[in-house]
Amino acid sequence: MVIHLETDSFNGLKRRNNKLPKKRTELAVLTVTPKGFKLLERTPGVSLERIIASTEAELIIEGEIPEMQI
């Protein structure tokens, strides 16, 4: 999974409307936080195990992760 992040020299993450940016990949939707990537949704048919195995960065998983509504 490849994720491109926009950064600035002040806080490392660009915020839009005072919210942390969301990133969509072929596997999942994540929110970029100072502690790592928080998993919000997964692509239909993609298992949580595959997302974990494909992510090198710190991954935050809270509760059950729903599939994206397409």
BELLINCOR-V491796 format. One record per pair of residues at least 24 apart in sequence whose ideal C-beta (glycine too) atoms are under 6 Angstrom apart, sorted by the first residue. I is the first residue (numbers start at 1). GAP is how many residues later the second one is. Records with the same first field share a line. If there is no record, write none. Layout:
I = GAP + GAP
//
This chain:
1 = 24 + 26 + 53 + 54
27 = 24
36 = 24
39 = 26
41 = 25 + 27
42 = 25
43 = 25
//
